[in-house]
Amino acid sequence: MELRQRQEMYRGLDRGLARAVELVVTPLLAAGIGYLLDRWLGIVPVLSVVFGVWGFVVTCWRQVYDYNARMNVEEDRLLGRRSP
């Protein structure tokens, strides 16, 4: 395997691992903040669930947005179009 191919493979693995960690950690942090607010307000499961779901939805939306942006750049590169 050529050096350039290995580097590209490792970059892909890095991106995948970073996205996987982001999908797990972001909703957990949001749910943790919700839990602290729940304990302070005395309504324990409500904000934890709301913040956790919100964190997951925002993270997924960001993943899709980033994916679409990268695919548009790749399509432009493959089709020989120039970015404005």
N, C-alpha and C positions, 0 to 999 in steps of 0.2 A: 504494500500500500504506500502510495506516495505521501510525502510530508504534507502537501497542501490538502489532500483528501483527509488525512488524519486530523489536521487542524480544523477543517470544516466539520468533521464528525464531532470533535470535542466541543466546538462552539455550539452545535445543535444540542448536545447533551447538557451543556451548561444552561442554555436557554430553557430547555425542558425542565430541568431541576429547579431553576429559579421560578418558573411559572407554577410548578407543583407546590413549592413552599409557599408562594404567594396565595394560592388558592386555599391553603390550610390556615396559614398564620393570620391573614387579614380578617376573616370572619371570626376567628377565635379572639383576636384582640378587640374587635368591635363588641362581641358578646361579653367579654370581660369588663369592658367599660360599662356596658348595659347592666351587668350584674352589680357593679359597684353603685351605680345610680339606683338600681332596684333596692338594694339593701338600705341605702340612704333614705329612699322614699317609702320603703316598706311594702313594695308591690313586686316581690321577688321574681317571678318568671317572665314578666311582661316585657320589660325593656331588653333583657338578655336575648330573648327570642327575636324581637324586632330588630335590634342592632346586628345580631348574628346573621339573620336573613338578608338585611340590607347590605352588610359587608360582603356576603357571598354574591348577591346580585350585581353589585357594583364591580366586584372583581371579575366576574364572568363577562359583564358588558365590556370592561376594559380589555380583557383577553380577545374578545371578538373584534373590537375596534382596532387593536394593534395588529391582529392577524390580517384583517381586510386591508389595512394600510400597507403592510409588508407585501401582500399579494398584488396590490395595485402597482407598487414599485417594481416587483418582479415581472409582472405582465408588461409594463412599459419597457423594461430592459430587454425582454425577450422579443417584443414586437418592434423594437427600435424607435419607440416614441420618446420624445424628450419631455421632461417635467417642466411645467411653467415656472 
